[in-house]
Every structure is written in structure tokens, then in C-alpha cells.
Amino acid sequence: GDHAAASGPLRTHAADRGKVIGTALATGPLASDATYRSLAATEFNQVTPENALKWDATEPNRGQFSFAGADAILASAAQNNQVVRGHTLVWHNQTPGWVQNLAAADLRTATQNHISTVVGRYRGRIAYWDVVNEAFADNGTLRNSFWLQKLGAGYIADAFRWARAADPSAKLYYNDYNIEGVGAKSDATYNLVRDLRAQGVPIDGVGLQAHLILGQVPASLQQNIARFAALGVDVAITELDIRMPTPATPERLAQQATDYRRVLDACLAVARCVGVTVWGFSDRHSWIPSVFPGQGAALPYDENYRPKPAYDAIHAAFGGGAPGPTTPGPTTAAPDRQPPTAPGQPTASALTAGGVQLSWPAATDNVRVAGYTVFRENGASDVQVATATGTTAAVAGLSPQTRYQFYVRARDAAGNSSADSPLVTVTTPAGAAAAACRVAYAVPSQWAGGFNGSVTISNPGATAIAGWTLRWAFTGGQTVQSAWGGTATQSGSQVSVTNADWTRVIAPGGAVTFGFSGTFAGSNPAPTAFTLNGAACQ
């Protein structure tokens, strides 16, 4: 019907607030149910594959990967301009028996391979990953899972490091239930996140599942979100549903709407709460009745895809008013159609025979600039060469003694793109036509005085690199604190990283990635030159 038409879909109002509104997606109804497909596309700007990325779906037998379900959801998300949340990599549930039965050393190898393969396949296409899921028992002790029994508590940090190596740009989350309010389990999660960050482990966020019971939204929800955010991580409501005894009554539906509003308001009150995902949107496709007999009606749409009072409450929380007959007229601002201003003219630095660092003055937007895309001028078909959330980007893969022109576009959270910046023209100097190695250096996350670095070494040659040491010099006084995927040492500004066992061999045409945590004061410039086993890299 035209229920939401009075003031636009949820995603429009969420984007206006700089937030995501997401839903879990099931592959069955996505393929077979046109109404399901339409509502999922229209109302939500983020999707989470409900089951298609879990281990039993992606690697049912060792080394035999299956991505058909996940690929279908990724294709739908791309078509509908939706961000994807990956769920989940390390979980005691829905993990095949062959994994659970492995000996410790084998389990470690298989887990690293699984994370590297799955995350690597969707590198740059999945924005958030639930890396470790439900590692705590309700009393705040670590769950006595096969992971803990065989690998010890360090499996959690290892999983995050492997995920960062596989996709340096994805935001990595710990995800759990019954941690929405302050209590023993959320205290344990808080301590875990604090300790991981102190150790330089690349964790970017905490997911509060929020499988809630009618009338039981924790009073401390907003306080709890805020204390996690104060650790320097993002927070997301990842699996929201609010179940009730069935059948639903008008009184229960009204209470449910109040509960949904409380959850949305708590998230919207904390800047680092990135948004809310409902675990499915229609009662027609909900896990609740099969797990909690006699309970259900947990989602914003009923079994016939009619919006419930809970839908109106979400809509109103985002500032879209409460559409429908109870509202005397439209009570919302128009959708955000205003693009950002064009970024300023880029400037070039660190120019080599194979790459350049670009910087540009920031764009402005009426809501928020979400990021930038860098293009290489190429006649009628310009080429996208980099994306950035800040105002710098490294462009690699250039040829020596060649003239290039680049420009930048800004985009906002609603998907509006700016006009192009002015062009910057560079001519690469002479250099080796084909370097023995290529290096991509990135800073996926940074906070006051500290940062995580990610370095990818590519082998463009025809023979394998068997064992390596990569060296560079920092120019901003940075220090390396710890590393994963390699062993790091530092003397003054000179950094040296030697391969780990599992990153030792770089196949022809292949690449390995290692990461590190570091400190800096003032600016944090990227290194401008690298050598691998003594030879200069591009």
C-alpha cells in the first residue's frame, strides 16, 4: 500500500541522520517472493545475509567453498545501493562437524584459511564483518566452545588479525546477545574490547544483537552504547527483534512500538552508534516461532507485509514522522537530494615511477560527507583508482615517464555525488619498467596517538618470492608497537618486517598482507619508499 509514501522509506530518513537501517536477508524469499524483494530494496540501506555467509554455508567441506547464496545477496545489494554486513566468521554454532573435530594446529590453520578466503573474496564489497560471534557465556566467562578448548582465548585476537589482513578496509566487529544493557556479560565484552585495543588488535566495533522480549528494553541501553563508544569503537544494533506471546493484541503491538522507539532513540543519541539492523523485517520470515514456541510477531511488518506500529515508531525515530492514518499530515523533511560541494583541487606528493599520493581540500555537505572517489581522466571512460573516507589517497599501478590527470568526487550518506574537483596533472619519473615487488600501504583505523597499519606486498614477477624482509623509513616519528603476519623491528625511523611462516611465500601474481599497530604524534604521513630483500618496490 501507500503506508510510507506520506514521507518516504526508512532508508531515506536514516541516511538523512547519517545512520544505517538494515535487515537480515534470506536467500529463499529473496529469490521467490516479489513483495519481500521489493520491501527489502525500498526500505533498507544495509543488508546482512542471515545464513549465507556462515561457515556451514560457505565451506561445508574442508577446502570446498560455496558462495552462491552470498553472491545472490551481494548482487541484490549492489543493485539497490545497499551496504553489506558480513555475518559471521567464528561462531560455535552453524560450524560444520569437520571443523569442530580438527586437532588444535589443524583447527588454527583451517580457521585462518577460512577467514582469508571468505573475507578476501568480498574484499572491498562488505563494509562490516561480525568476526567473532557469541564468545561469552551469560555469566561473563568465555564460552567453553571447541575454539576455546583447542586454541585458548587467543583465538579471538587471531581471528581479527586474519580478517584485517584479508580486507584492510572492512570494519571488524565483535557481536553478541544479552550485552545490550550493563551487566556481567556486557562488562566482560567491554573488558575484552578494551584489552584487544590495548594490544593493537584491529577491532573497530561492537554489535549488540538485541533479540529482546516485549517490555524488556534495558534501561541502561544508551549508557552501555556510550561506554563502548568511549573506548574508540563504533557500536551497531545488529539483530533487532522484539518478541511477544502470540497472538498479537493491540496492547502488545503498542508496547512493541514503544520498545522499538527506545532502541532507536538510544542509538541515535550516541554519535558512534552507526545504526540499527532488524533480524528480518516481516513476521512471515522470522526465526522466533520455531525457537520460542508460542512467541513471535517480533518484526516491523506482519505476516502479510503490512507495517505494524513498530514500523511507524522506527520511522518517527529517524525524524520521518509517523506516517499513516494517525498522523494529520506529512511531518517530515524531504529526502536528502542535495549533493556535497566539489572537493578542492588535489595536490600530488610522494611521486614515484609507479605511484603518487594525492591530497585535496574537503568537500562540504548539508548532512555529512561519507567519502571520496578518485578517478583517472581517460577520455570517455574515466577509471576509478581509489576510494577514501578522508582527504588523502595513494594511487598505485602507474607507468614510468607517463602523464596522468586525476580528479576527486565526494559522496554523502544518501548516495548523492558531487561535481568533479579540478584536475591535477602529474608525470611519473623514469624508473624500472617492472618492479620486483609492489607495496600498498594503508591506515585502516586511527585514534588519538595511535593507528593500525596494513601493508600488502604483491609479486608481479614470474617466480615465487620465498622468504622476505620489507624495509621502510617513517618520516613522522611513528613507532611500530606490534605486528601480525610478520615480525617487526625498528631502529630510529627505520622499520624492518620479516615474514611469518604463513606469509613466507608470495606466489607469482600473488600477494600477502601483514598488519601492525603503531603510535604517532602530530601528523601520520605514509612512507614513500619500500625495499623488499634489498630491492626497491613500486
C-alpha positions as CSV (number, residue, x, y, z in Angstrom):
1,G,0.0,0.0,0.0
2,D,1.0,3.6,0.3
3,H,1.6,3.5,4.0
4,A,5.1,5.0,4.0
5,A,4.5,7.2,0.9
6,A,3.5,10.2,3.1
7,S,7.1,10.8,3.9
8,G,9.4,8.3,2.2
9,P,11.0,5.0,3.1
10,L,13.1,4.3,6.3
11,R,16.4,4.4,4.4
12,T,15.9,8.0,3.3
13,H,15.4,9.2,6.8
14,A,18.2,7.1,8.2
15,A,20.6,8.4,5.6
16,D,19.5,12.0,6.5
17,R,20.7,11.2,10.1
18,G,23.9,9.6,8.8
19,K,22.8,6.2,10.1
20,V,22.1,2.8,8.5
21,I,18.8,1.0,8.8
22,G,19.4,-2.7,7.9
23,T,17.7,-6.0,7.6
24,A,18.8,-9.6,7.6
25,L,18.1,-11.2,4.2
26,A,17.2,-14.9,3.5
27,T,18.1,-16.3,0.1
28,G,14.8,-18.2,-0.3
29,P,12.3,-15.4,-0.2
30,L,14.7,-13.1,-1.9
31,A,14.6,-15.4,-4.9
32,S,10.9,-16.4,-4.8
33,D,8.9,-13.6,-3.2
34,A,8.5,-10.3,-5.1
35,T,6.9,-8.4,-2.2
36,Y,9.8,-9.4,0.1
37,R,12.3,-8.4,-2.5
38,S,10.6,-5.0,-3.1
39,L,10.3,-4.0,0.6
40,A,13.9,-5.1,1.3
41,A,15.2,-2.9,-1.6
42,T,13.0,0.1,-0.8
43,E,13.2,0.4,3.0
44,F,16.7,-0.5,3.9
45,N,20.2,0.8,3.1
46,Q,22.1,-2.1,4.6
47,V,21.6,-5.9,4.4
48,T,23.0,-8.8,6.4
49,P,22.9,-12.3,4.8
50,E,21.0,-14.2,7.5
51,N,22.7,-17.6,6.9
52,A,24.5,-17.4,3.6
53,L,27.9,-16.3,5.0
54,K,28.0,-18.7,7.9
55,W,30.6,-21.4,7.9
56,D,28.2,-24.3,7.2
57,A,27.1,-22.4,4.1
58,T,30.4,-21.2,2.8
59,E,32.8,-24.1,3.5
60,P,30.6,-27.3,4.2
61,N,33.6,-29.5,3.4
62,R,37.3,-28.6,4.0
63,G,38.6,-26.5,1.1
64,Q,35.4,-26.8,-0.8
65,F,33.8,-23.3,-0.8
66,S,30.3,-22.4,-1.9
67,F,29.3,-18.8,-2.4
68,A,26.1,-19.0,-4.4
69,G,23.8,-17.8,-1.7
70,A,26.1,-15.0,-0.5
71,D,26.7,-13.9,-4.1
72,A,23.0,-13.6,-4.7
73,I,22.6,-11.3,-1.7
74,L,25.7,-9.2,-2.7
75,A,24.3,-8.8,-6.2
76,S,20.9,-7.6,-4.9
77,A,22.7,-5.2,-2.5
78,A,24.8,-3.7,-5.3
79,Q,21.7,-3.3,-7.5
80,N,19.9,-1.5,-4.7
81,N,22.8,0.7,-3.4
82,Q,22.9,-1.1,-0.1
83,V,25.9,-1.6,2.3
84,V,26.5,-5.3,3.3
85,R,27.3,-6.6,6.8
86,G,29.1,-9.9,6.8
87,H,27.8,-12.4,9.4
88,T,29.7,-14.4,10.7
89,L,33.3,-15.9,10.6
90,V,34.0,-17.5,14.0
91,W,31.0,-18.9,15.9
92,H,30.4,-22.1,17.9
93,N,27.1,-22.6,16.1
94,Q,26.4,-23.5,12.4
95,T,30.0,-24.6,12.0
96,P,30.5,-28.0,10.3
97,G,31.5,-31.1,12.3
98,W,34.7,-31.4,10.3
99,V,35.9,-28.1,11.8
100,Q,34.9,-29.0,15.3
101,N,36.7,-32.3,15.1
102,L,40.1,-30.9,14.0
103,A,43.2,-31.1,16.2
104,A,44.4,-27.7,17.6
105,A,47.1,-27.0,15.0
106,D,44.9,-28.0,12.1
107,L,42.0,-26.0,13.5
108,R,44.1,-22.9,13.6
109,T,45.3,-23.4,10.0
110,A,41.7,-24.1,8.8
111,T,40.3,-21.1,10.6
112,Q,42.9,-18.8,9.2
113,N,42.3,-20.2,5.7
114,H,38.5,-19.8,6.0
115,I,38.7,-16.2,7.2
116,S,41.3,-15.3,4.5
117,T,39.2,-17.0,1.7
118,V,35.8,-15.7,2.7
119,V,36.8,-12.1,3.6
120,G,39.3,-12.0,0.7
121,R,36.6,-13.0,-1.8
122,Y,34.5,-10.0,-0.8
123,R,37.3,-7.6,-0.2
124,G,36.1,-4.0,-0.7
125,R,32.5,-5.2,-1.1
126,I,31.5,-6.0,2.5
127,A,31.7,-2.9,4.8
128,Y,31.3,-4.6,8.2
129,W,32.2,-8.1,9.4
130,D,31.0,-9.9,12.6
131,V,34.4,-11.5,13.0
132,V,33.7,-13.3,16.3
133,N,30.2,-14.1,17.4
134,E,28.9,-15.1,20.9
135,A,32.2,-15.9,22.6
136,F,30.9,-15.3,26.1
137,A,28.5,-17.2,28.4
138,D,25.8,-15.2,30.2
139,N,27.8,-15.1,33.4
140,G,30.7,-13.2,31.7
141,T,33.1,-16.1,31.4
142,L,34.4,-17.2,27.9
143,R,32.1,-19.7,26.4
144,N,33.6,-23.2,26.7
145,S,33.5,-23.8,22.9
146,F,35.7,-26.0,20.8
147,W,37.5,-22.8,19.8
148,L,38.4,-22.0,23.4
149,Q,39.2,-25.6,24.4
150,K,41.7,-26.2,21.5
151,L,43.1,-22.7,20.7
152,G,42.8,-20.9,24.0
153,A,41.5,-17.3,24.5
154,G,43.9,-16.0,21.8
155,Y,41.7,-17.3,19.0
156,I,39.6,-14.1,19.3
157,A,42.6,-11.8,18.6
158,D,43.9,-14.1,15.9
159,A,40.6,-14.0,14.1
160,F,40.5,-10.2,14.0
161,R,44.1,-10.0,12.7
162,W,43.4,-12.5,10.0
163,A,40.3,-10.6,8.9
164,R,42.2,-7.3,8.8
165,A,44.9,-8.9,6.7
166,A,42.2,-10.2,4.2
167,D,40.4,-6.9,3.9
168,P,42.1,-3.8,5.4
169,S,39.1,-1.6,4.6
170,A,36.3,-3.5,6.3
171,K,35.1,-2.6,9.8
172,L,35.6,-5.5,12.1
173,Y,33.1,-6.2,14.9
174,Y,32.6,-8.5,18.0
175,N,28.9,-9.5,18.1
176,D,26.9,-11.0,20.9
177,Y,23.4,-11.2,22.6
178,N,22.4,-10.2,26.1
179,I,25.0,-7.4,26.1
180,E,22.5,-4.6,25.4
181,G,22.4,-3.4,29.0
182,V,25.1,-3.0,31.6
183,G,25.7,-6.4,33.3
184,A,28.1,-9.3,33.7
185,K,28.2,-10.3,30.1
186,S,28.5,-6.8,28.7
187,D,31.1,-6.0,31.3
188,A,33.2,-8.9,30.1
189,T,32.7,-7.8,26.5
190,Y,33.7,-4.2,27.4
191,N,36.9,-5.6,29.1
192,L,37.7,-7.8,26.0
193,V,37.3,-4.8,23.6
194,R,39.4,-2.6,25.9
195,D,42.2,-5.2,26.2
196,L,42.2,-6.0,22.4
197,R,42.6,-2.4,21.6
198,A,45.4,-2.0,24.1
199,Q,47.2,-4.9,22.4
200,G,46.8,-3.3,19.0
201,V,44.3,-5.9,17.8
202,P,42.3,-4.5,14.9
203,I,38.7,-4.3,16.3
204,D,36.5,-1.5,15.1
205,G,33.1,-2.1,16.6
206,V,30.8,-4.0,18.9
207,G,27.5,-5.4,17.7
208,L,24.6,-5.6,20.2
209,Q,22.2,-8.2,18.8
210,A,19.1,-7.0,20.6
211,H,16.9,-10.1,20.4
212,L,14.6,-8.6,23.0
213,I,11.4,-9.5,24.9
214,L,8.3,-7.3,24.9
215,G,8.6,-4.6,27.6
216,Q,12.2,-5.5,28.5
217,V,14.4,-3.0,26.7
218,P,17.3,-2.4,29.2
219,A,17.1,0.9,30.9
220,S,20.9,1.2,30.6
221,L,21.0,0.6,26.8
222,Q,22.1,4.2,25.9
223,Q,24.6,4.3,28.7
224,N,26.1,0.9,27.6
225,I,26.3,2.1,23.9
226,A,28.1,5.2,25.1
227,R,30.7,3.4,27.3
228,F,31.7,1.2,24.3
229,A,31.9,4.2,22.1
230,A,34.2,5.8,24.6
231,L,36.7,3.0,24.0
232,G,37.1,4.4,20.5
233,V,35.0,1.8,18.7
234,D,31.7,2.0,16.7
235,V,28.5,0.3,18.0
236,A,25.7,-1.2,16.0
237,I,22.4,-2.8,16.8
238,T,22.8,-5.8,14.6
239,E,19.9,-8.3,15.0
240,L,16.9,-6.4,16.5
241,D,13.6,-8.2,17.0
242,I,11.2,-7.8,19.9
243,R,9.1,-10.9,20.5
244,M,5.7,-11.2,22.3
245,P,3.3,-14.0,23.2
246,T,1.1,-14.7,20.2
247,P,-1.4,-13.9,19.0
248,A,-0.6,-10.2,18.9
249,T,-3.1,-7.8,20.5
250,P,-3.4,-4.1,20.0
251,E,-1.9,-3.5,23.5
252,R,1.1,-5.7,22.8
253,L,1.7,-4.1,19.4
254,A,1.6,-0.6,21.1
255,Q,4.1,-1.8,23.7
256,Q,6.3,-3.2,20.9
257,A,6.3,0.1,19.1
258,T,7.4,1.9,22.3
259,D,10.2,-0.7,22.7
260,Y,11.4,-0.2,19.1
261,R,11.4,3.5,19.6
262,R,13.5,3.2,22.8
263,V,16.1,1.2,21.0
264,L,16.3,3.6,18.0
265,D,16.5,6.6,20.3
266,A,19.3,5.1,22.3
267,C,21.3,4.5,19.2
268,L,20.5,7.9,17.7
269,A,21.7,9.6,20.9
270,V,25.3,8.3,20.5
271,A,27.3,9.6,17.6
272,R,29.3,6.3,17.2
273,C,26.2,4.1,17.0
274,V,26.2,3.6,13.3
275,G,22.7,2.3,13.0
276,V,20.1,-0.5,13.5
277,T,19.5,-3.8,11.7
278,V,16.3,-5.8,12.2
279,W,16.7,-9.5,12.0
280,G,14.3,-9.9,9.1
281,F,11.5,-7.3,8.6
282,S,8.4,-9.4,8.2
283,D,6.8,-11.9,10.7
284,R,6.4,-14.2,7.6
285,H,10.1,-15.0,7.7
286,S,11.2,-14.9,11.4
287,W,13.3,-17.4,13.4
288,I,11.4,-16.7,16.6
289,P,8.4,-19.1,16.5
290,S,10.5,-22.2,15.7
291,V,12.9,-21.5,18.6
292,F,10.4,-19.9,21.1
293,P,7.1,-21.7,20.7
294,G,4.1,-19.6,21.5
295,Q,6.1,-16.4,20.8
296,G,6.6,-14.3,17.7
297,A,5.2,-11.2,15.9
298,A,8.7,-9.7,16.6
299,L,9.2,-7.6,13.5
300,P,8.1,-4.3,12.0
301,Y,5.9,-5.9,9.3
302,D,3.2,-8.6,9.9
303,E,2.9,-11.9,8.0
304,N,1.1,-10.2,5.2
305,Y,3.8,-7.5,4.8
306,R,1.5,-4.8,6.5
307,P,3.5,-2.3,8.5
308,K,2.8,-2.5,12.2
309,P,3.0,0.3,14.9
310,A,6.7,-0.8,15.3
311,Y,7.3,0.3,11.7
312,D,5.8,3.7,12.5
313,A,8.0,4.0,15.6
314,I,11.2,3.4,13.6
315,H,10.1,5.9,11.0
316,A,9.3,8.5,13.6
317,A,12.6,8.0,15.5
318,F,14.6,8.8,12.3
319,G,12.6,12.0,12.0
320,G,10.3,10.9,9.3
321,G,7.2,11.4,11.4
322,A,4.8,8.6,12.0
323,P,3.1,8.0,8.6
324,G,-0.4,6.6,8.3
325,P,-3.9,7.5,9.5
326,T,-2.8,8.5,13.0
327,T,-0.8,11.5,11.6
328,P,-2.7,14.5,10.4
329,G,-0.3,15.2,7.6
330,P,3.3,14.8,6.5
331,T,5.6,15.6,9.3
332,T,9.0,15.1,7.8
333,A,11.7,16.8,6.0
334,A,12.1,15.9,2.3
335,P,14.6,13.2,1.4
336,D,18.3,14.3,1.2
337,R,18.8,15.1,-2.5
338,Q,21.5,17.8,-2.0
339,P,24.9,16.6,-3.2
340,P,28.1,17.6,-1.5
341,T,30.2,20.5,-2.9
342,A,33.0,19.6,-5.2
343,P,36.3,18.9,-3.4
344,G,39.2,21.3,-3.9
345,Q,42.0,20.8,-6.4
346,P,44.1,17.8,-5.5
347,T,47.9,18.1,-4.9
348,A,50.4,15.4,-5.6
349,S,53.3,14.2,-3.4
350,A,55.5,11.1,-3.0
351,L,55.5,10.8,-6.8
352,T,57.4,7.6,-8.0
353,A,57.7,5.8,-11.3
354,G,54.7,3.7,-10.2
355,G,52.5,5.7,-7.9
356,V,51.5,9.0,-6.3
357,Q,49.9,10.3,-3.1
358,L,47.0,12.7,-3.6
359,S,45.5,15.1,-1.1
360,W,42.7,17.6,-1.6
361,P,40.6,20.2,0.3
362,A,37.5,18.7,1.9
363,A,34.0,18.9,0.4
364,T,31.1,20.1,2.5
365,D,27.5,18.7,2.7
366,N,24.2,19.6,4.3
367,V,24.3,16.4,6.3
368,R,27.6,14.6,6.1
369,V,30.3,13.8,3.6
370,A,30.6,10.0,3.7
371,G,33.7,9.6,1.5
372,Y,35.6,10.3,-1.7
373,T,36.3,8.5,-5.0
374,V,39.5,9.3,-7.1
375,F,39.3,9.0,-10.9
376,R,42.0,8.9,-13.6
377,E,41.0,11.0,-16.6
378,N,40.7,8.6,-19.6
379,G,38.7,10.3,-22.3
380,A,35.1,9.0,-22.4
381,S,35.7,6.2,-19.9
382,D,37.4,7.6,-16.8
383,V,38.9,5.0,-14.4
384,Q,38.2,4.8,-10.7
385,V,41.6,4.3,-9.0
386,A,41.0,4.8,-5.3
387,T,38.4,5.5,-2.6
388,A,38.9,7.2,0.8
389,T,37.0,8.3,3.8
390,G,39.5,11.1,4.5
391,T,41.1,13.6,2.1
392,T,44.2,11.6,1.0
393,A,44.6,8.5,-1.2
394,A,47.5,6.6,-2.6
395,V,47.3,5.7,-6.3
396,A,49.4,2.7,-7.4
397,G,50.0,0.8,-10.7
398,L,51.2,3.8,-12.8
399,S,53.8,3.5,-15.5
400,P,57.2,5.4,-15.6
401,Q,57.6,8.6,-17.6
402,T,53.8,8.9,-18.2
403,R,51.5,11.9,-17.9
404,Y,48.3,11.4,-15.8
405,Q,45.4,13.5,-14.7
406,F,43.3,12.8,-11.7
407,Y,40.1,14.3,-10.1
408,V,38.1,13.6,-7.0
409,R,34.3,13.3,-6.3
410,A,32.6,13.5,-2.9
411,R,29.6,11.4,-1.9
412,D,27.2,11.7,1.0
413,A,25.4,9.0,3.1
414,A,22.3,9.2,0.9
415,G,24.4,8.4,-2.2
416,N,24.5,11.8,-3.8
417,S,27.7,12.6,-5.7
418,S,29.4,16.0,-6.0
419,A,30.7,17.6,-9.1
420,D,34.3,16.8,-10.1
421,S,37.2,18.6,-8.4
422,P,39.6,20.4,-10.6
423,L,42.2,18.2,-12.3
424,V,45.7,17.6,-11.0
425,T,48.3,16.6,-13.6
426,V,51.4,14.5,-12.8
427,T,54.2,13.0,-14.9
428,T,55.8,10.0,-13.3
429,P,59.6,9.9,-13.3
430,A,61.8,7.3,-15.0
431,G,62.1,4.0,-13.2
432,A,62.2,0.3,-13.6
433,A,59.6,-0.7,-16.1
434,A,58.5,-3.6,-13.9
435,A,59.3,-3.5,-10.2
436,A,60.2,-6.8,-8.5
437,C,57.5,-6.0,-6.0
438,R,54.7,-3.6,-5.4
439,V,53.6,-2.3,-1.9
440,A,50.3,-0.8,-0.9
441,Y,50.4,0.9,2.5
442,A,47.1,1.9,4.3
443,V,45.9,3.1,7.7
444,P,42.5,1.4,8.1
445,S,41.9,2.9,11.6
446,Q,43.4,5.8,13.6
447,W,42.7,7.3,17.0
448,A,44.4,9.8,19.3
449,G,48.1,9.0,19.2
450,G,47.6,5.5,17.7
451,F,46.8,3.7,14.5
452,N,46.6,0.4,12.7
453,G,48.6,-0.1,9.5
454,S,48.1,-2.6,6.7
455,V,50.8,-3.4,4.2
456,T,50.2,-5.6,1.1
457,I,53.2,-6.9,-0.9
458,S,52.4,-8.0,-4.4
459,N,54.7,-10.1,-6.6
460,P,54.3,-9.1,-10.3
461,G,57.1,-11.4,-11.4
462,A,57.1,-14.8,-12.9
463,T,58.9,-16.6,-10.0
464,A,57.8,-17.0,-6.4
465,I,59.3,-14.9,-3.6
466,A,60.3,-17.4,-0.9
467,G,61.1,-15.5,2.3
468,W,61.2,-11.8,2.5
469,T,62.1,-8.7,4.6
470,L,60.4,-5.4,3.8
471,R,62.0,-2.2,5.0
472,W,60.9,1.4,5.0
473,A,61.5,4.7,6.9
474,F,58.9,6.6,8.8
475,T,59.0,10.4,8.3
476,G,56.6,11.4,11.1
477,G,58.2,9.9,14.2
478,Q,55.9,6.9,14.1
479,T,56.8,3.7,16.1
480,V,55.6,0.2,15.5
481,Q,54.2,-1.5,18.6
482,S,53.2,-4.9,17.4
483,A,52.7,-6.7,14.2
484,W,50.8,-9.7,12.8
485,G,51.6,-11.6,9.6
486,G,55.3,-10.7,10.1
487,T,57.9,-9.9,12.8
488,A,58.7,-6.1,13.1
489,T,61.8,-4.4,14.4
490,Q,62.5,-0.7,14.4
491,S,65.7,1.3,14.8
492,G,65.2,5.1,14.8
493,S,62.9,5.7,11.8
494,Q,63.9,2.5,10.0
495,V,61.4,-0.3,10.2
496,S,62.1,-3.9,9.1
497,V,59.4,-6.6,8.8
498,T,60.3,-10.2,8.2
499,N,57.7,-12.8,7.0
500,A,55.7,-15.1,9.3
501,D,55.6,-18.8,8.4
502,W,52.2,-18.4,6.8
503,T,53.2,-15.2,4.7
504,R,56.6,-16.5,3.7
505,V,55.9,-17.4,0.1
506,I,54.5,-14.8,-2.4
507,A,53.4,-16.7,-5.5
508,P,53.8,-15.2,-9.0
509,G,51.0,-12.7,-9.4
510,G,50.0,-13.2,-5.8
511,A,50.2,-11.0,-2.7
512,V,50.4,-11.2,1.1
513,T,49.2,-8.7,3.7
514,F,50.5,-8.0,7.1
515,G,49.4,-5.5,9.7
516,F,50.7,-3.6,12.7
517,S,49.7,-1.2,15.4
518,G,51.7,1.9,16.0
519,T,51.9,5.3,17.7
520,F,52.4,8.8,16.3
521,A,52.4,12.4,17.4
522,G,51.2,15.2,15.2
523,S,50.8,14.0,11.6
524,N,50.9,10.4,10.4
525,P,52.4,10.5,6.9
526,A,52.7,7.3,4.8
527,P,56.2,6.0,4.0
528,T,57.3,7.0,0.5
529,A,59.7,4.1,-0.4
530,F,60.0,0.4,0.4
531,T,62.6,-2.2,-0.3
532,L,62.0,-6.0,-0.4
533,N,65.1,-8.1,0.2
534,G,67.1,-5.1,-0.6
535,A,65.4,-4.2,-4.0
536,A,63.2,-1.1,-4.4
537,C,59.5,-1.7,-4.7
538,Q,56.9,0.2,-6.6
